[in-house]
Amino acid sequence: MIALRFVDLSPLIGNPGFRRLWVGTSFQTLGNQFFAFAVLYQMWEMTRSPLMTGAVGLTLALPMLVFGLWGGILADTWERRGLILLANFGAIVFALGLAAQSLAGWNSPTLLLALAAALAACTSAGQPARKAMIPALLPREKVGGGIALSHASFQAAMLGGPALAGIVAGLWGTAGCYAAQAVAFALAFHGLLALPKTPPPQTGENRIGSLMAGFHAIRRHPPLRGTLLTDLAATALAMPIALFPALNEARFDGAPETLGLFLSAIAVGGIAATVLSGGITRHPRQGAIQLGAALLWGLALASAGLVQSGWLTLACLVVAGAADTVAVMARGSIVQLSCEPEMRGRVLAAEQVAGVAAPQIGNFRAGAMAAIMPPGISLAFGGLFCVAAVIGIAVTHPRLVRLRTTIAM
């Protein structure tokens, strides 16, 4: 039985390197929430098309895939602090570019997608190095708690970021959101300057061989393969965010403030799950926990699509957010603790594809289906697709179901 314990704060105490990484990443995550809201809202205002809001996801998926994998190679071959800072600086430049195009009133979906893709490439290139630094900055028994704290900051940004972005957009338009994003990225850059240098393991492989070695490591390890497939099922099949503008229009009045509520509702559940995550991060059955949470995610999203009340939709999204948080924490623990240190960056890059690029593919799926059916039905289908896929993964990956990690206390 999983005990409900408050989130473990001990990784922040006595570990200044991790504390600096956590603070810098928290600012970066807040900026990303402003970015996600502003691009989605600006595209909807320009086109009023769920297909085009879905196209935002497809456009972001390619740079996230390519540069996320490339960033995994660099995380195992470059000095990680320098890589993180370089990627962060590029993100600041493109955030300012997005602010400029919005302020100038250039209503060009093509320009918006191009700038958004460039920014996504920068943030994706640095993400594997950020994740790979967590076990380098913490003792092994604190890694699970460090992952939970990282997800707590993500959920806090998701909770406050979209709601705040909705207010900013209502007052100063999307240009204000992009400017706030650039400020958050600059604060992250300043905080990350104090990180210690962490020379990566030297593998001696060429870059293509290095990348393939990461995929081979996942293929040879059934629990790793199963945990990433579970995340792919939950995101590529069921991600709902591209549908939020259309649902906001249908179930509320379409205002930017209520659109922010859709995005924040997922974070409300995520925060609740994170606060009570102490027992989850210490429990040894992380594989079973991830599978169960992924099933609940799919069922909650299917329910959100079928109900007609806007407030009931938000309630279902709260449940989905809690399930998503539990699944992500379990996945993170399995990946961090199941691979060799010299392979960690490349395996984490594959995890990033599952955790970041796949949701954008899922958003395109949702938007494309909503172009030919009501958005609620598209959402319900996605949730049911996820449930069916997760059941199939549990049947074909029994070692993931039985997996016992070594993070229990």
N, C-alpha and C positions, 0 to 999 in steps of 0.2 A: 504494500500500500504506500502511496506517495503522501508524505506529510506536507502540509501547507506551511512553509516557512518563508519569512521575509527574505528579500534578495540579499545575497552575501556581499557586503561592502568591503570586506577585508582586502581584496586586490588593490583598492585605492589607498590603503594604509601601508606605509613602509615600502611602497613600490613607486618611486617618483617617476621612473621612465614610463610605466604603464599609465600613471595618472596624467602625464603630459599628452600621451597618445590619445587617451580617452577624451580629454578636454578638446584637443584639436579636432578629433574626429567628430565630436558632438557639434562643433560649429560648422564643419563641412556638411554634416547631415542636415542641419537646419537650413543651410543654403540650398541643398538639393530639394528640400520640400518646397521652398519658394519657386525653384525652377520647375518642378513637376506641375505645380498648380498653374503657374503663369503660362507655360507652353500649352497645356491642355485648354485653359480658358481662352487664350488668345486665338487658338485654332478654331474653337467652337464659335467665337464671336465673328471670325472672318468667314466661316463656311456653313455653320449650322448643320454639319454633316457628321453623324457617328462614324461613317467610314473614314473621314479625314482625322477624327480624333484617334481612331484605331491606327491610322497611318503614322501618327506620331510614334506609337509603340514600335511599329515595324522599322521605322527609320532609325530609332535609337537602338534597336536590337543588333544591327550589323556592327556598329562601332563598339558596342559593349562586348559582343562576341569576339571580334578580332583583337581589339586592344586589351580586353580582359585576359585573353589567353597569352598575348604577347607580354602583358604586364606580369603574368605568372612566371614566364621565362626570365624576365628581368629581375624579378624578386629573388630568384635563386642564383643570379649571376652578377647583379649590381649591388652597390651599397644601398640598403633599403631606405634609409632616411633621405638621402639625396634624391632617390626616385620619387618618393612621396612629395617632396617639396617641388620638384620640377613639374609633376602632374598637377599639383595644386595651383602653381603659377599660371599654367596654361588655362586652367578652368576660370581663373579670375579674368583673363583677357577675353575669353569668349562670353562670359557673363556680362561684361561691359559692352560687348558687341550686341548682345540681345537687348540690353537696355537702350542702346542707340537706335536700333531699328524700330523698337516700339515707340520711342519718343518722337522719332521722325515721321511716324504714321505710315510707314511702308507696308501696306497690306499685302504682303507676298508670302503665301504659304511655303513656297520653295525656299525663300531666304530663311524663314523661321526654322524649317526643318534642317537646313544646312548648318546653321549656327548651333542648333540644339544637338545635332549629331557630333559636331566638333567638340562641344563641351562634354558630351557623354564619353567621347574617346579619351579625353584627358582624365576624367574622374575614374574611368574603368581601368586605365593603365596603372594608376596608383593603388587601387583597392587591394589586389593580392598582397602587395608589400605591407600595407597596413595590417591586414589580418595575420600575415606571417610573423609580424613582430610581437603579437600577443604572447605566444609561448616562449619567445626569447626574452621577454621582460618580466615573466611571472614564473614562480615555481609550479611544477606540474599539478599539484593539488589545488592550485588557485585558478587554473585555466578555465574550468567550467564556470566559476564565478565571474571571471573576466569577460567571457563570452556573454553571460547574462547581463552584465553591466553595459557592455557595448550595445546590446539589443535594447536595454532600458533607455539609453540616450537616443537611439533611433526612434523608439516609440514615443518618447517625450517630444522629439522634434516633429514626428508625425501628428501628435496630438495638437500641439500649439502652432506648428508651422502652417498648415493649410488654413486654419481658422484665421490666423494673423494675416496670411497672404490674401485671404478673401477681403479682409478689412482694408488692407493696403491697396488692393486692386480697386475697391469701391471708391477710395479717396484719390489715388494718384495713378490708377491704371496699371497695366502690366509692366510699364517702365519702372514704376516704383518697386514692384516685386523683383525685377532683375537687378536693380540697384541694391536692394537689401541682400540679395544673394551674393553679389560681389563683395559687400562689406563682410558678410559671414565667412566667405572664403578667405578674405584677407586676415580676419581674426584667427582662422584656423592655421594659416601660413605662419603667423607670428608665434602661435603656441607650439607648433611642430618644430620650430627652429631649435628648441631646447632639447629635442630628443637625442639620446646617445646614438653614435654611429654603430651599426650592426653589420659587420662584414658577412656576406652570405656564404653558405657552403660552396666549395668549388667542386663541380662535377666533371669538368673536362669534356663535356659533350658539346657538339654543335647545336645550334638553336633549334633546328627542325627535329633532330634526334632527341633534344631535351624536352620539347613539347610532346612528342610521341611517348616518351618515357612516362610522363604524367598520366596519359590516357591508359597506358599499359598497366600502371600501378592500380588504377581504378578497376580495370577489367579483371585483374587477377584477384581482387579483394571483393567478394560478394557483398559484404555489408556496406562498403564504400559505394559500390555500384548501386545497390538497392536504395541507399539513402539519397543519392543524387537523382535517381529515377523517380523517387517519391516526390521530391521537390519539383521536378519537371512536370509531373502529373498535376500537382496542385497549382502551378503557375501558368504553364503553357496552355492548359485546358480551361482554367477557371478564373484567371485574373480579371477583375471587374472594372478597373479604374476608367477605361475608355468609355464605359457606359454611364459614368456618373453625370456628365453634363446633360445627356438625354433624360436620365432618370430625374435629375433635378428639375428639368423643364416640365416633366410629366407629373411629378408628385409634389413639387413645391412651385415656386414662381420663376425659377431660373436665375435668381440673383446670385452674384458671386459669393455673398456671405453664406447662403445655404449650400452652395457647391462645396465650400470649405468644410461644412459639417459632414458631408459624405466621406471625405478623406480623413477627417479627424475621428469619425466613429470607429474605424478600424483600429486606430491608435488607442482609444479608450479601453477596448478589450485587451489590447496588447500591454498597456500599462498595468492593468489589473493582474494579468497573468505574470508579468515580470515581477511585480511587488511580491507575489506569492511563489516565486520561482525557486526559493532555496531548496525545497524538497525535490523539485524536478531536476535541478542541476546536480544534486547529490545522488540521485537514484541511478542504479546500474543499468536498468533496462531502457536505454535511450532509443534503441531501434523500435521497440513496441510503442514507446511514447510518441515518437514521430509519426508512425503509421496511424495511431488512433487520433492524433491531432489533425492529420491531413484528412481523415474521413470526416471529422467534425467540421473542418473548414468547408469542404464540398457541400455538406448538408446545409450549413448555415447560409451559404451563398445561394443555393437552390431555393431556400425559403425566402431570402431577400428578393429574389426575382418574382416569386409567386404572390407575395402579399401586395396589397394595393395602397396601403397607408404609407405615407412618407416616413412617419415616425417609427412604424413597425419595421420598415426597411432599414432604418438606422440602427434599431435594436438588433436585428439579425447581423448587421455588419459589425456590431460590437462583439458578438459571439464569434464571428469569423476572425476578427482581429486577435482575440485571445487564443484561438486554436492555431492561428498562423505563428504567433510568437512562440508557443510551446514547440511547434514543429521546427522552427528555425533554430531555437536554442539546442534542441536535441541533435539536429543535423550538424550544427557547428561543433558540438562536443565530439560526435562520432568522427568527423573529418579531421579535427585537430589532433585527436589522440590515437587515430588508427593508421597514420602514415609516418614514414621515416622523416626525420628533420630535413635531410637534404632534398626530399621530394615535396616538402610541404607547400612551397610557393606554387608549383605547377598543379598540384592537386587542388589547392585553394582557388586557382584560376578556373579550373573546371567547376568547382563549387560556385564561383561567381557567375559562370555561364548559366548554371541552374537557377541561381538566386537573383540574378539581375537581368540578363538578356532574355531568359525564358518568359518572365512576366510581360515583357514588351511584345513578344510573339503572342502571348495570351490576350493582351489588349487588342492586338490587331484581329485576332479570332473573334473577340467579342464585338468589336466595331463592325466587322464585315457581316456577321450574322444579324446585327441590329439594323443593317441597311435593308434587310429583306423580311424582318419580323420585329415585333415590339421589343424594346430593350430589356424588359423584364423577362421575357421568354428566353432571350439570348443568355441572360445571366443564369437562369434556372438550368438551361441545358449545360452550361459550363460547369456548374456545381455537380450535376449528375455524371458528366463525363469524368470528373475528378474522382468521384466515389468509385466508379467502376474500375478505373485505372489503378487506384490504390489497393483495392481488393486483389486485383491481378498481381501486383507487385508482392503483396504479402504471401500469396500462394506460391509464387515462383522464387522467392528469396527467404526461405525459412530461417537462414542464418541471421538475417537482419531482425526477424521477430525474436529470436532467442539471444541476440547479442547482449553481452554484459560488459560494460566498460569498466575502467579502473578508477573512475572519478568519484565513486561513492565514498563517504566518510563514515 
